[in-house]
């Protein structure tokens, strides 16, 4: 981990703040739009900073630049391929509360080793880190 000029660790996870976010090829409005995100709340990883711009990477490895005001420090995750159980507690033997499908976004609340409690709105429970993207291994949350 190294630190940027803002004294925040790089890389770090954040999420999109607005309904429409333009991903640009460089850190300025003059650069062309490479991609448009329409998924407010999607988690992204900041991998570099330049003045008011943040270079981000998404869960599919798309990389580009966004203005920092389009991001929030709120931690969220996105469920990876397949359908996964949300558990009542951080254990394999724990009862299943619900099943969650790929590309569903949840709020990351806290983690114990490789299990994290995630709030999906209607459901809140525990998932294994291998089932989602949005947290570094052994990261304290």
Secondary structure, DSSP 8 states (H G I E B T S, - for coil): -EE-TTS-EESEEEEE-SS-EEEESSSSTTS-EEEEE--TT-EEEEEEEETTEEEEE-TT--EEEEEGGGEE---EEEE-SSEEEEESSSSTTS-EEEEEETT-EEEEEEEETTEEEEE-SS-EEEEEGGGEES--TT---
